[in-house]
Amino acid sequence: MRLTQKTTDINGLKAIYVEAGEGKEIFFFIPGWGANPDAYEDLLLLLASKYKVISPYPPGFGKTYTPKKVWTSEKYGEFFINFLEKLSL
């Protein structure tokens, strides 16, 4: 099994995320501050043996676009809420 990279548009922002597994339950994993899914690949693959795992690259921390202005924690929260809504999670 491996992580599959996917993209979606979140309010005009090209958001990149990884997905693995085929379980009925979804495990949504937000990497710690300053990190991205690459740092957690082994953990995500382990979780994918039981769950469908989805983990986004937070804006500015990896492959997703870096915002022109510094984002507040509220702005990141909005991004993740919009991400979940976009994928109907």
C-alpha positions as CSV (number, residue, x, y, z in Angstrom):
1,M,0.0,0.0,0.0
2,R,1.1,3.5,-0.6
3,L,-0.1,7.1,-0.2
4,T,-1.8,8.6,-3.3
5,Q,-1.4,12.3,-3.8
6,K,-4.5,14.2,-4.8
7,T,-5.5,17.8,-5.4
8,T,-8.6,19.9,-4.9
9,D,-9.5,23.6,-5.0
10,I,-10.3,25.3,-1.7
11,N,-11.6,28.8,-2.3
12,G,-9.2,29.3,-5.2
13,L,-6.3,27.6,-3.4
14,K,-4.8,24.5,-5.0
15,A,-4.8,22.2,-2.0
16,I,-2.7,19.0,-2.0
17,Y,-3.4,16.0,0.2
18,V,-2.6,12.3,0.4
19,E,-5.0,9.4,0.7
20,A,-4.7,5.7,1.5
21,G,-6.8,2.7,2.6
22,E,-10.3,1.6,1.9
23,G,-11.9,1.3,5.2
24,K,-15.5,2.4,5.9
25,E,-14.4,4.8,8.5
26,I,-12.3,7.9,7.7
27,F,-9.3,9.0,9.7
28,F,-8.6,12.7,9.0
29,F,-5.0,13.5,10.0
30,I,-3.8,17.1,10.4
31,P,0.0,17.2,10.6
32,G,1.5,19.1,13.6
33,W,2.5,22.8,13.2
34,G,5.3,23.2,10.6
35,A,5.0,19.6,9.4
36,N,3.3,17.9,6.5
37,P,2.1,14.3,5.7
38,D,5.5,13.3,4.5
39,A,6.8,13.3,8.1
40,Y,4.1,10.8,9.1
41,E,4.1,8.4,6.1
42,D,4.7,5.3,8.2
43,L,2.0,6.2,10.6
44,L,-0.5,7.0,7.9
45,L,0.2,3.7,6.1
46,L,-0.3,1.8,9.4
47,L,-3.6,3.6,9.9
48,A,-4.6,2.9,6.3
49,S,-4.7,-0.9,7.1
50,K,-7.9,-0.2,9.0
51,Y,-9.2,3.2,7.9
52,K,-9.4,5.4,4.8
53,V,-6.8,8.0,5.7
54,I,-6.8,11.5,4.4
55,S,-4.1,14.0,5.3
56,P,-3.7,17.5,3.7
57,Y,-0.5,19.5,3.3
58,P,-1.3,22.6,5.3
59,P,-0.8,25.8,3.3
60,G,2.8,26.9,3.5
61,F,4.1,23.6,5.0
62,G,4.8,21.3,2.1
63,K,3.3,21.1,-1.4
64,T,0.3,23.3,-1.0
65,Y,0.5,27.0,-2.0
66,T,2.1,29.4,0.5
67,P,-0.3,32.2,1.3
68,K,0.9,35.7,0.4
69,K,0.1,37.0,3.9
70,V,0.8,35.2,7.2
71,W,-2.3,33.2,8.2
72,T,-3.7,33.3,11.7
73,S,-4.8,30.1,13.5
74,E,-8.4,31.0,12.6
75,K,-7.5,31.2,8.9
76,Y,-6.0,27.7,9.1
77,G,-9.1,26.5,10.9
78,E,-11.2,27.9,8.1
79,F,-9.0,26.1,5.5
80,F,-9.5,22.7,7.2
81,I,-13.2,23.2,7.6
82,N,-13.5,24.1,4.0
83,F,-11.3,21.1,3.1
84,L,-13.6,18.8,5.0
85,E,-16.7,20.3,3.4
86,K,-15.2,20.1,-0.1
87,L,-14.5,16.3,0.3
88,S,-17.9,15.8,2.0
89,L,-16.4,14.5,5.2
